[in-house]
Amino acid sequence: MNSGDTVRHKLMPLVKSGKVPYTRRVYYAEKEKAERLDTVDRELELIEKNLKKNDIDIPENGDSGESQPDCAVQIKGKGKKTKIFKTIKYPFQYYDIIFAVFSIILFFYDVVSDVLLAVHYYALDRWVAFGFTTGFIVLPALISNGQSARWYLVDYEQEQKKLSKKPKTEVTPFRIWALRIFFTFPLMLGPVVRHSEFIYHGIKSKSGSDATEKERKKKWHHYKQMLYEDTDAGLVRMFECFLEAAPQLVLQLFILFREIIENGVDGNNDLVEHGHMKIIRVVALVGSWIGLSFSLTSYHKALRAMQHSELHEKYVSKEDQSENHKPKKQSLLATLMLTIGYFSWRMCEIGPRVLILALFASKFTYFVLVAAAIHWIIMTLWLLCQKTSFYGEKRRDEVIFNIILGYAMIFCFLNARDGHTRYRAIVYYILFYAENIFMLGMWLHFGSEKEDWLYFTAIGAVAGGCVLHIVIQLIYYKTCHPKASDIKIFLHPTEQYNCYQSICHTLDQDDDQSSAANAI
């Protein structure tokens, strides 16, 4: 086994199975680790050779060190040479372009509607509302686009390292890096840039021929870049939505409820004179709600594509090329059903949550921050106990990422690990809905201004959203989940410590693989 083979052999399971790693940053960390291990392996191999020269027996340690055969071997069948045909299991489809374009449209829709809302608050001299609305536009944009720009710098540094080792390596022109940074940070268009690159690499992965090995490698390169840009775009957009759209939803609903309580159903007199202000507020609220739910859907879609990003290599004679060896394409109907199901699930989860937070804030104001902070701390500590591995051995980045995920879990459940998800989901949703019931009960009990329509609407929305969320989630897992047929309805909570392993610590690799097939 040569040096390159050893590195590939030591990489994370996703790489060894032919799948693309979660993100480029994970790949960098795992590759550096593999290269360090490769150096140790070569030193041990040299020691082993010296021992054999001196006729010293080497005890077996249970690891044969065998690797898979080199795929470059030609195999003969029936007197005719066969070729290796590489196929991508889930290739880029043209409806992926529609999905990406819709994400870009939602991004501009959300930003423009919030800016118009801030402008009208300014025109009405409502400085507090203007300040908070503007703050929830600017700060999230700085943070999310700054993170995206940082990722570009990391990618650039890795490319330069590769160039220093292999001078003939084809690299991205510097002007492209400059344009990426310029549009990402000063112009705050990070998600748009990454979605655009996703479309570009996706089209490139489908165009051209497979006549030569060089062309096939180039298409595979574009396919990997497409997957990376899809996950990066989804992650940047999701973080931007949780930092901007989620608090913006709570803020605008809080302002609306305070106006109803203080001025009645007709609202503030200033708003009566500016009737279009109400329309803009509704448009902004709907845009933030849809944008947040769709960002989760987009990221979920990217992760699904990443999980199934296998490069199949088969020994197939030219005579045997048939439909069986073509890439498997998911039907448009199946994709729409999966997308609509997941999107509806998230809308029914997030909608009642932000509604009850806003109602609670309208009565108790700053105490909602205390409740949110307690939930944030609990979720962060729980994620730390799960020992997630988004950044490999970089513990500082891992902790920061867990803190960000903990904040996002104020509004909805995010699965941070493989394996049986149901126990983690049960624990989370028990706390989630207990908080919702408590905050709704406090608002109903201590609310002195009784607007019957508002009370009944709030109770109906929270209760109805809860029921719809659970029903849609169960239907999704039994009909739209990629492994729906393998999902068991009932699992024994103590068998192989399923419950404890799922909630409290990382599964071993063998346990993880055995449980993945039945994961919820």
HUGI-V336207 format. One record per pair of residues at least 6 apart in sequence whose ideal C-beta (glycine too) atoms are under 6 Angstrom apart, sorted by the first residue. I is the first residue (numbers start at 0). GAP is how many residues later the second one is. Records with the same first field share a line. If there is no record, write none. Layout:
I=GAP ; GAP
This chain:
0=66
2=35
5=32 ; 35
6=27 ; 28 ; 31
8=58
9=24 ; 27
10=19 ; 23
11=18
13=7
17=292 ; 293
18=290 ; 291
19=204 ; 207 ; 286 ; 289
20=6
22=208
23=131 ; 204
27=130
28=363
29=362
70=13 ; 242
73=7
74=7 ; 240
81=233 ; 235
83=229
84=229 ; 231 ; 240
85=130 ; 225 ; 227
86=225 ; 240
87=135 ; 239
88=219 ; 221 ; 239
89=215 ; 218
90=236
91=110 ; 113 ; 114 ; 134
94=237
95=106
96=102
99=95 ; 98 ; 99
102=92 ; 195
103=88 ; 91
105=185 ; 188
106=84
108=178
109=177 ; 181
112=170 ; 171 ; 174
113=23 ; 170
115=164
116=16 ; 163 ; 167
117=12 ; 15 ; 16
119=157
120=8 ; 9 ; 12
121=8
123=146
128=126
131=119
135=108 ; 111 ; 112
139=100 ; 103 ; 104
140=47
142=100
143=92 ; 95 ; 96
144=39 ; 40 ; 43 ; 45
147=36 ; 42 ; 88
148=32 ; 35 ; 36
151=28 ; 29
155=21
158=12
161=7
162=6 ; 8
179=13
182=6 ; 10
183=6 ; 9
189=46
190=42 ; 45 ; 46
193=35 ; 38 ; 39
194=38
196=32
197=28 ; 31 ; 32 ; 35
200=21 ; 24 ; 25
201=24
203=18
204=14 ; 17 ; 18 ; 21
207=7
208=6
209=6
226=79 ; 82
229=72
230=71 ; 75
233=64 ; 65 ; 68
236=58
237=57 ; 61
240=50 ; 51 ; 54
241=166
244=43 ; 46 ; 47
245=46 ; 165
247=40
248=39 ; 105
249=104 ; 107 ; 108
251=33
252=105
253=104 ; 107 ; 108
256=105
257=104
258=8 ; 9
260=188
270=6
291=58
292=50 ; 53 ; 54 ; 57
295=50
296=45 ; 46
299=42
315=9
336=143
337=142
340=135 ; 139
343=128
344=127 ; 128 ; 131
347=117 ; 120 ; 121 ; 124
348=63 ; 120
349=61 ; 62
350=114
351=109 ; 110 ; 113
352=58
354=106
355=80 ; 83 ; 84 ; 106
356=11
358=84 ; 99
359=8 ; 79 ; 83
360=7
362=80 ; 84
371=38
374=35
375=30 ; 31 ; 34
378=27 ; 30
379=22 ; 23 ; 26
382=19 ; 22 ; 23 ; 33
383=18
385=31
386=119
387=28
389=11
390=6 ; 7
404=9
407=6
412=12 ; 15
414=6
417=94 ; 98
418=83 ; 88 ; 93 ; 96 ; 100
419=78 ; 82 ; 95 ; 99
420=98 ; 99
421=98
422=76 ; 79 ; 80
423=78 ; 79
426=76
439=22
476=43
477=6
485=31 ; 32
486=31 ; 33
487=30
490=7
492=6
500=6
